[in-house]
Amino acid sequence: MEEYHKIQTPITINGEIEDISAMLVGSVRYALGRRTYMVDWTCEFIRNNTHLLLEKDKKVILRDIEQQKNYGYGDKCDEECWLALLDYLKANC
């Protein structure tokens, strides 16, 4: 995933911050419990772009990750990603 950080091209997104924040919540909900590369990618993107999240959506993501423990996070590596993101969001948001 580090290779994506080498080149940063400015982008324009049509929509409001509410739209972007909601899409990030949707990404988390899609990836929670899955066992694919999407888990790591989603966690890293959220961690690198918390400035795009509205406060209410940060709370939703925190709640969703915490509640997922009742259903399982996926493989051990997935659980580590989610718990690391949870810790990061609690400490930095």
C-alpha positions as CSV (number, residue, x, y, z in Angstrom):
1,M,0.0,0.0,0.0
2,E,2.9,2.3,0.6
3,E,3.5,2.7,-3.2
4,Y,0.3,4.7,-3.4
5,H,1.8,7.4,-1.2
6,K,4.7,8.2,-3.6
7,I,2.7,10.1,-6.1
8,Q,0.1,12.5,-4.9
9,T,-2.1,14.0,-7.6
10,P,-4.6,16.7,-6.7
11,I,-8.2,15.5,-7.3
12,T,-11.5,17.2,-7.5
13,I,-14.6,15.4,-6.0
14,N,-18.0,16.7,-6.9
15,G,-20.2,16.6,-3.8
16,E,-20.4,17.9,-0.3
17,I,-18.3,16.8,2.6
18,E,-21.4,15.0,3.9
19,D,-21.3,12.9,0.8
20,I,-17.6,12.0,1.2
21,S,-18.0,11.3,4.9
22,A,-21.0,9.0,4.2
23,M,-19.1,7.1,1.5
24,L,-16.3,6.5,4.0
25,V,-18.8,5.1,6.5
26,G,-20.1,2.9,3.7
27,S,-16.6,1.7,2.9
28,V,-16.0,0.7,6.5
29,R,-19.4,-1.1,6.7
30,Y,-18.6,-3.0,3.5
31,A,-15.2,-4.1,4.6
32,L,-16.0,-5.0,8.2
33,G,-15.9,-8.8,8.6
34,R,-14.5,-9.4,5.2
35,R,-11.3,-11.4,4.5
36,T,-9.8,-9.5,1.6
37,Y,-7.3,-6.8,0.8
38,M,-10.1,-4.3,1.2
39,V,-9.8,-4.4,5.0
40,D,-6.2,-3.1,5.0
41,W,-6.9,-0.6,2.3
42,T,-10.0,0.8,4.0
43,C,-8.3,1.1,7.4
44,E,-5.3,2.8,5.9
45,F,-7.5,5.2,3.8
46,I,-9.6,6.1,6.8
47,R,-6.5,6.7,9.0
48,N,-4.9,8.9,6.3
49,N,-8.1,10.9,5.7
50,T,-9.8,11.4,9.0
51,H,-10.2,15.1,8.0
52,L,-12.8,14.0,5.5
53,L,-15.0,12.5,8.3
54,L,-17.8,14.5,10.0
55,E,-17.8,14.1,13.8
56,K,-21.1,12.1,13.7
57,D,-19.6,9.7,11.1
58,K,-16.5,9.2,13.2
59,K,-18.8,8.1,16.0
60,V,-20.6,5.7,13.7
61,I,-17.4,4.1,12.6
62,L,-16.2,3.8,16.1
63,R,-19.4,2.1,17.1
64,D,-19.5,-0.2,14.1
65,I,-15.9,-1.4,14.7
66,E,-16.6,-1.9,18.4
67,Q,-19.8,-3.9,17.7
68,Q,-18.2,-6.0,15.1
69,K,-16.4,-7.9,17.9
70,N,-19.7,-9.7,18.4
71,Y,-19.6,-11.1,14.9
72,G,-15.8,-11.4,14.3
73,Y,-13.4,-9.2,12.3
74,G,-12.3,-11.8,9.9
75,D,-8.9,-13.3,10.0
76,K,-6.3,-12.4,12.6
77,C,-4.7,-9.8,10.3
78,D,-8.1,-8.2,9.7
79,E,-8.8,-8.0,13.4
80,E,-5.4,-6.3,13.9
81,C,-6.2,-3.7,11.3
82,W,-9.6,-2.9,12.7
83,L,-8.4,-2.7,16.3
84,A,-5.5,-0.5,15.2
85,L,-7.9,1.8,13.4
86,L,-10.2,1.8,16.5
87,D,-7.3,2.8,18.7
88,Y,-6.1,5.5,16.2
89,L,-9.6,7.0,16.0
90,K,-10.0,7.1,19.7
91,A,-6.6,8.7,20.2
92,N,-6.8,11.2,17.3
93,C,-10.3,12.2,16.7
